[in-house]
C-alpha cells in the first residue's frame, strides 16, 4: 500500500510543479520535457535493464543450480546458519534460501551489482516458497530486503573508477568513509526490522556475529589505510572482487564434478528461468522508473534541495553539504540517476572538493530502495509490502547522516 501512495505522489507532484512552471514562469517546454523523459524511461526499463538482465539472470541461475545440486549452497547455509536462524526465524535450518541470501550479500560486499541482482532474486523466490500469504511480504522477506537496500559494500569499485576518470588526486580517498556510512545504514536497518519483529538482539550468537563483522571491517579499514598506498587500494579492490566473483562458478563446477554430476545439464536447467524472471519484472520496472523520471524531470529534487539549504542557513548551519544532497535524494529512487548526479556534482565542484567527495559517499552509503522493492517483490508477486519501505528509508537516512558526519570528519 505504501508503494501505491508513493507512486501516485511522484506523478501528482511532478504534474503540479510542471503546471506551475507553465503558468507562472511561462515555460512552454515544461510538459514536453516531462513527456520525453517518461517515454525514455519506459524504453530504458525494458531495453537497458530488463532485456540485458536476461543473460545475467540465466548465467547466475544456472551457476546457482549447480551450486545447490553440488551441496555448496547447503554448506554455506550451515556456516551462516546460527546467525541467520536468529535473524530469519521463519526460514528452516539449512534451507537453500540461507545460502542464497549469503551469496547475494557477498556480491554486494564486493560491489558486484550485476551478480547481486540475480542472486537476490533467486533468494527472494526461495523465501516466497516459505511465505504462507503469497501477496504479503513475510518477516523474512522484509529483513532480507532491508539488509539488501542498506547496500553494505566493502569495495566501492565503480565510485573509485569514476573518480579516477575525472582525475581526482586520490580516487580512493572516499574508500573508508563509504565503508563507514554503508555499515551504519546496514546496522540501523537491521536493528529497526529486528525490533519490529521482536528478534532478541542480545542473543549471544547475534552479538558475536555483529562483533566479529565489526572487527573484520575495522581491521580491513586499518590494513588498507596503514599498509597500502592509494594506487594499491584501487588495484587490490579491483583484483580481489573479480577474482572472488569468478571463483564462485569454478568452485561450484568442481564440486559438481567431484559428485559426478552433469554440470552442463544442471546449468541449462537453472538458466531456463532467467528469461521468465526478467520478463515478469518488466511491468514493475516500467511503473517505478516512469514515476521516478517525471519526478526528476519536473525539477522536484532541485526545489527540495533549495528548501533544505534555506532551512539550514536559517539555523546558521554550514550548508556546503546541501549541494551534494541531490545524490542522496536520488539514490533511493534510481541507481543510474544517482550515479549521473554524482558525476555532475564532481564535474561542477571538482572531484577533490568537499561537495564532490560527499556526493561519492552519498552514492556509496545505501542502495536503491524503491527500485529494489519494486524489482524483488514484483518478481514474486508481493503486493502488500508492509513496513519494508519505511524500514529501508530509515536505513537510507542513517546512511545519509553518517555520510555527512564522516565527510566533515575526513574532508571538512
C-alpha positions as CSV (number, residue, x, y, z in Angstrom):
1,X,0.0,0.0,0.0
2,X,2.9,2.4,0.8
3,X,4.3,1.9,-2.6
4,X,0.9,2.7,-4.2
5,X,0.8,6.1,-2.4
6,X,4.4,6.9,-3.2
7,X,3.9,6.1,-6.9
8,X,0.8,8.3,-7.1
9,X,2.6,11.1,-5.2
10,X,5.5,11.1,-7.6
11,X,3.2,11.7,-10.6
12,X,0.9,14.2,-8.9
13,X,3.8,16.3,-7.5
14,X,5.5,16.3,-10.9
15,X,2.3,17.4,-12.6
16,X,1.6,20.4,-10.3
17,X,5.3,21.5,-10.4
18,X,5.3,21.4,-14.2
19,X,1.9,23.2,-14.4
20,X,3.3,25.9,-12.1
21,X,6.3,26.3,-14.5
22,X,3.9,26.7,-17.4
23,X,1.6,29.2,-15.7
24,X,3.9,31.3,-13.6
25,X,7.2,31.0,-15.4
26,X,5.9,30.7,-19.0
27,X,7.9,27.6,-19.6
28,X,6.1,26.2,-22.7
29,X,8.6,23.3,-23.0
30,X,8.0,22.1,-19.4
31,X,5.5,19.3,-20.3
32,X,7.4,18.3,-23.4
33,X,10.5,17.6,-21.2
34,X,8.2,15.6,-18.8
35,X,6.7,13.5,-21.6
36,X,10.1,12.9,-23.3
37,X,11.5,11.7,-20.1
38,X,8.5,9.5,-19.5
39,X,8.9,7.7,-22.8
40,X,12.6,7.5,-22.4
41,X,12.3,5.8,-19.0
42,X,9.9,3.2,-20.3
43,X,12.3,2.3,-23.1
44,X,15.2,2.2,-20.6
45,X,13.3,-0.1,-18.2
46,X,12.9,-2.7,-21.0
47,X,15.8,-2.3,-23.4
48,X,18.5,-1.2,-21.0
49,X,17.6,-3.1,-17.8
50,X,15.2,-6.0,-18.2
51,X,16.4,-7.5,-21.5
52,X,20.1,-7.3,-20.8
53,X,19.2,-8.8,-17.4
54,X,18.1,-12.0,-19.2
55,X,21.7,-13.0,-19.9
56,X,22.9,-12.2,-16.4
57,X,20.0,-13.9,-14.8
58,X,20.4,-17.0,-17.0
59,X,24.1,-17.2,-16.1
60,X,23.8,-16.9,-12.4
61,X,20.6,-19.0,-12.0
62,X,22.5,-21.7,-13.9
63,X,25.5,-21.4,-11.7
64,X,23.3,-21.4,-8.6
65,X,21.5,-24.6,-9.7
66,X,24.9,-26.3,-10.0
67,X,25.9,-25.0,-6.5
68,X,22.7,-26.3,-5.0
69,X,23.0,-29.8,-6.5
70,X,26.7,-29.9,-5.6
71,X,25.9,-29.1,-2.0
72,X,27.8,-25.8,-2.0
73,X,24.7,-23.7,-1.0
74,X,23.8,-26.1,1.7
75,X,27.4,-25.9,3.0
76,X,27.3,-22.1,3.1
77,X,23.9,-22.3,4.8
78,X,25.4,-24.4,7.6
79,X,28.2,-21.8,8.1
80,X,26.0,-18.8,8.5
81,X,23.1,-20.8,9.8
82,X,23.5,-20.0,13.5
83,X,23.3,-16.2,12.8
84,X,20.7,-16.3,10.0
85,X,18.5,-18.7,12.0
86,X,18.1,-15.9,14.6
87,X,17.7,-13.1,12.1
88,X,15.3,-15.2,9.9
89,X,13.5,-17.4,12.4
90,X,10.8,-18.3,9.8
91,X,13.4,-19.9,7.5
92,X,14.1,-23.6,8.4
93,X,17.6,-24.6,9.3
94,X,19.9,-25.4,6.3
95,X,17.3,-24.2,3.9
96,X,18.7,-23.1,0.4
97,X,17.4,-19.6,0.9
98,X,20.0,-19.0,3.6
99,X,22.9,-19.8,1.3
100,X,21.3,-17.8,-1.5
101,X,20.9,-14.7,0.7
102,X,24.5,-15.1,1.8
103,X,25.6,-15.2,-1.8
104,X,23.7,-12.0,-2.5
105,X,25.2,-10.2,0.4
106,X,28.7,-11.3,-0.6
107,X,28.2,-9.9,-4.1
108,X,27.0,-6.7,-2.6
109,X,30.0,-6.5,-0.3
110,X,32.3,-6.8,-3.3
111,X,30.4,-4.1,-5.2
112,X,29.3,-6.6,-7.9
113,X,25.8,-5.3,-8.7
114,X,25.4,-7.4,-11.8
115,X,25.9,-10.6,-9.8
116,X,24.0,-9.4,-6.8
117,X,20.7,-8.9,-8.6
118,X,20.1,-12.4,-10.0
119,X,21.3,-13.9,-6.7
120,X,19.0,-11.7,-4.7
121,X,16.0,-12.6,-7.0
122,X,16.8,-16.2,-6.5
123,X,16.8,-15.8,-2.7
124,X,13.6,-13.8,-2.8
125,X,12.0,-16.6,-4.8
126,X,13.1,-19.2,-2.2
127,X,11.7,-17.1,0.6
128,X,8.4,-16.8,-1.3
129,X,8.1,-20.6,-1.3
130,X,8.1,-20.4,2.5
131,X,5.6,-17.5,2.6
132,X,2.1,-18.6,3.7
133,X,0.5,-15.4,2.3
134,X,1.8,-15.1,-1.3
135,X,0.6,-11.4,-1.7
136,X,2.0,-10.1,1.6
137,X,5.7,-9.8,2.4
138,X,6.8,-12.1,5.1
139,X,9.1,-11.1,8.0
140,X,12.0,-12.9,6.4
141,X,11.5,-11.2,3.1
142,X,11.4,-7.8,4.7
143,X,14.5,-8.4,6.7
144,X,16.3,-9.7,3.6
145,X,15.1,-6.7,1.5
146,X,16.1,-4.1,4.1
147,X,19.6,-5.6,4.6
148,X,19.9,-5.6,0.8
149,X,18.7,-2.0,0.4
150,X,21.1,-0.8,3.0
151,X,23.8,-1.6,0.4
152,X,26.7,-2.8,2.7
153,X,29.7,-2.6,0.4
154,X,33.4,-3.1,1.2
155,X,34.8,-2.4,-2.3
156,X,33.1,0.6,-4.0
157,X,34.9,-0.1,-7.2
158,X,32.6,1.9,-9.6
159,X,32.9,5.0,-7.4
160,X,36.7,4.8,-7.3
161,X,36.8,4.2,-11.0
162,X,34.7,7.3,-11.8
163,X,36.8,9.5,-9.5
164,X,39.9,8.3,-11.4
165,X,38.2,9.1,-14.8
166,X,37.6,12.6,-13.5
167,X,41.3,13.0,-12.5
168,X,40.9,13.1,-8.7
169,X,44.2,13.4,-6.9
170,X,43.4,10.4,-4.8
171,X,40.4,8.4,-6.3
172,X,40.4,6.1,-3.2
173,X,40.2,8.8,-0.5
174,X,36.4,8.1,-0.2
175,X,37.0,4.4,0.3
176,X,36.9,4.4,4.2
177,X,34.1,7.0,4.5
178,X,32.0,4.9,2.1
179,X,32.5,1.8,4.2
180,X,31.6,3.6,7.5
181,X,28.5,5.2,6.0
182,X,27.1,2.0,4.4
183,X,27.9,0.0,7.6
184,X,25.9,2.4,9.7
185,X,23.0,2.2,7.2
186,X,23.1,-1.6,7.4
187,X,23.2,-1.8,11.2
188,X,20.3,0.7,11.6
189,X,18.2,-1.1,9.0
190,X,18.8,-4.4,10.7
191,X,18.1,-3.1,14.2
192,X,14.9,-1.4,13.0
193,X,13.5,-4.6,11.5
194,X,14.7,-6.7,14.4
195,X,12.9,-4.5,16.9
196,X,9.7,-4.5,14.8
197,X,9.9,-8.3,14.5
198,X,10.8,-8.7,18.2
199,X,14.1,-10.5,17.5
200,X,16.3,-10.9,20.5
201,X,19.3,-8.7,19.7
202,X,21.0,-9.6,22.9
203,X,21.3,-13.2,21.8
204,X,25.0,-14.2,22.2
205,X,25.2,-15.6,18.6
206,X,23.9,-12.3,17.2
207,X,26.2,-10.3,19.3
208,X,29.2,-12.5,18.4
209,X,28.5,-12.2,14.6
210,X,27.9,-8.5,14.7
211,X,31.0,-8.0,16.9
212,X,33.0,-10.2,14.5
213,X,31.8,-8.4,11.4
214,X,32.5,-5.0,13.0
215,X,36.0,-6.2,13.9
216,X,36.6,-7.5,10.4
217,X,35.5,-4.2,8.8
218,X,37.6,-2.2,11.2
219,X,40.6,-4.4,10.6
220,X,40.2,-4.1,6.8
221,X,39.9,-0.4,7.0
222,X,43.0,-0.3,9.3
223,X,45.0,-2.5,6.9
224,X,44.1,-0.6,3.8
225,X,44.9,2.8,5.4
226,X,48.2,1.8,7.0
227,X,49.8,-0.8,4.7
228,X,48.5,0.0,1.2
229,X,49.2,3.0,-1.0
230,X,46.5,4.8,-2.8
231,X,47.2,3.0,-6.1
232,X,47.4,-0.4,-4.3
233,X,44.0,0.1,-2.7
234,X,42.4,0.6,-6.1
235,X,44.3,-2.4,-7.6
236,X,43.5,-4.7,-4.7
237,X,39.8,-3.7,-4.7
238,X,39.6,-4.5,-8.4
239,X,41.5,-7.7,-8.4
240,X,40.0,-9.2,-5.2
241,X,36.4,-8.6,-6.2
242,X,36.7,-10.0,-9.7
243,X,38.9,-13.0,-8.5
244,X,36.3,-13.9,-5.9
245,X,33.5,-13.5,-8.3
246,X,35.0,-15.9,-10.8
247,X,36.0,-18.3,-8.1
248,X,32.3,-18.9,-7.3
249,X,31.3,-20.7,-10.5
250,X,34.7,-22.5,-10.6
251,X,34.2,-23.9,-7.1
252,X,30.6,-24.9,-7.9
253,X,31.6,-26.6,-11.1
254,X,34.4,-28.5,-9.4
255,X,32.0,-29.5,-6.6
256,X,29.6,-30.9,-9.2
257,X,32.5,-32.7,-10.9
258,X,33.5,-34.2,-7.6
259,X,29.9,-35.5,-7.1
260,X,29.9,-36.8,-10.7
261,X,27.0,-34.6,-11.7
262,X,26.3,-33.5,-15.3
263,X,27.1,-29.8,-14.6
264,X,26.3,-28.7,-18.1
265,X,22.7,-30.0,-18.0
266,X,22.3,-28.6,-14.5
267,X,23.4,-25.2,-15.8
268,X,20.9,-25.3,-18.6
269,X,18.2,-26.4,-16.3
270,X,18.7,-23.5,-14.0
271,X,19.4,-20.9,-16.7
272,X,16.0,-21.5,-18.3
273,X,14.4,-19.4,-15.5
274,X,16.4,-16.3,-16.5
275,X,14.1,-15.2,-19.3
276,X,10.9,-15.9,-17.3
277,X,12.1,-13.9,-14.3
278,X,13.3,-11.0,-16.4
279,X,10.0,-10.7,-18.3
280,X,8.0,-11.0,-15.1
281,X,9.7,-7.9,-13.6
282,X,9.2,-5.6,-16.7
283,X,5.8,-4.1,-15.6
284,X,7.2,-3.3,-12.2
285,X,10.3,-1.7,-13.7
286,X,8.2,0.4,-16.1
287,X,5.9,1.6,-13.4
288,X,8.6,2.7,-11.0
289,X,11.1,4.2,-13.5
290,X,8.3,6.1,-15.2
291,X,7.3,7.7,-11.9
292,X,10.9,8.5,-10.9
293,X,11.5,10.0,-14.4
294,X,8.6,12.5,-14.2
295,X,9.5,13.4,-10.6
296,X,13.1,14.1,-11.7
297,X,12.2,15.9,-14.9
298,X,9.8,18.2,-13.2
299,X,12.7,19.6,-11.1
300,X,11.2,18.4,-7.8
301,X,14.6,17.4,-6.4
302,X,16.1,20.8,-7.0
303,X,13.2,22.5,-5.1
304,X,13.7,20.1,-2.3
305,X,17.4,20.8,-2.1
306,X,16.7,24.6,-2.1
307,X,14.3,24.1,0.8
308,X,16.9,22.3,2.8
309,X,19.6,24.9,2.0
310,X,17.3,27.7,3.1
311,X,16.3,25.8,6.3
312,X,19.9,25.1,7.4
313,X,21.1,28.6,6.5
314,X,18.3,30.0,8.6
315,X,19.6,27.9,11.5
316,X,23.2,29.2,10.8
317,X,24.4,25.7,10.0
318,X,27.1,25.1,7.4
319,X,25.2,24.4,4.1
320,X,28.0,23.1,2.0
321,X,26.7,19.6,2.2
322,X,23.3,20.6,0.7
323,X,25.0,20.9,-2.8
324,X,25.5,17.1,-2.7
325,X,22.0,16.3,-1.5
326,X,20.6,15.6,-5.0
327,X,22.6,12.4,-5.0
328,X,21.2,11.4,-1.6
329,X,17.7,12.1,-2.7
330,X,18.0,10.3,-6.0
331,X,19.8,7.2,-4.6
332,X,16.7,5.5,-3.1
333,X,14.9,6.1,-6.4
334,X,17.4,5.3,-9.1
335,X,21.0,4.0,-9.1
336,X,21.7,5.3,-12.6
337,X,20.2,8.7,-11.7
338,X,22.3,8.9,-8.5
339,X,25.4,8.0,-10.5
340,X,24.7,10.7,-13.1
341,X,24.2,13.3,-10.3
342,X,27.4,12.2,-8.6
343,X,29.3,12.7,-11.8
344,X,27.6,16.0,-12.5
345,X,28.4,17.2,-8.9
346,X,32.1,16.2,-9.3
347,X,32.2,17.9,-12.7
348,X,30.7,21.1,-11.3
349,X,32.5,21.3,-7.9
350,X,35.6,19.2,-8.8
351,X,36.2,15.7,-7.6
352,X,38.5,16.7,-4.8
353,X,36.2,19.3,-3.4
354,X,34.2,18.7,-0.2
355,X,31.0,18.5,-2.2
356,X,32.4,16.2,-4.8
357,X,33.7,13.8,-2.2
358,X,30.4,13.9,-0.2
359,X,28.5,13.1,-3.4
360,X,30.6,9.9,-3.8
361,X,30.0,8.9,-0.2
362,X,26.2,9.5,-0.6
363,X,26.3,7.3,-3.6
364,X,28.1,4.5,-1.7
365,X,26.1,4.8,1.6
366,X,23.0,3.0,0.6
367,X,21.1,1.3,-2.3
368,X,18.1,2.0,-4.5
369,X,15.3,1.2,-2.0
370,X,12.2,1.9,-4.3
371,X,13.8,0.2,-7.3
372,X,14.7,-2.9,-5.2
373,X,11.3,-3.1,-3.6
374,X,9.6,-2.9,-7.0
375,X,12.0,-5.4,-8.6
376,X,12.3,-8.0,-5.8
377,X,8.7,-8.0,-4.5
378,X,7.4,-7.7,-8.1
379,X,9.4,-10.8,-9.2
380,X,7.4,-12.9,-6.7
381,X,4.0,-11.2,-6.9
382,X,4.2,-9.4,-3.5
383,X,1.6,-6.6,-3.4
384,X,1.5,-5.7,0.3
385,X,5.0,-4.5,1.3
386,X,4.0,-3.8,5.0
387,X,6.8,-1.8,6.7
388,X,9.6,-2.8,4.2
389,X,9.7,0.7,2.6
390,X,9.8,2.8,5.9
391,X,12.5,0.4,7.3
392,X,14.5,0.7,4.1
393,X,14.2,4.5,4.0
394,X,15.2,4.7,7.7
395,X,18.4,2.8,6.8
396,X,19.0,5.2,3.9
397,X,18.5,8.2,6.2
398,X,21.0,6.7,8.7
399,X,23.5,6.3,5.8
400,X,23.0,9.9,4.6
401,X,23.5,11.3,8.1
402,X,26.6,9.1,8.6
403,X,27.9,10.2,5.3
404,X,27.6,13.9,6.2
405,X,29.4,13.3,9.5
406,X,32.3,11.3,8.1
407,X,32.7,13.8,5.2
408,X,33.2,16.6,7.7
409,X,35.4,14.4,9.8
410,X,37.7,13.3,6.9
411,X,37.4,16.3,4.5
412,X,35.7,19.1,6.4
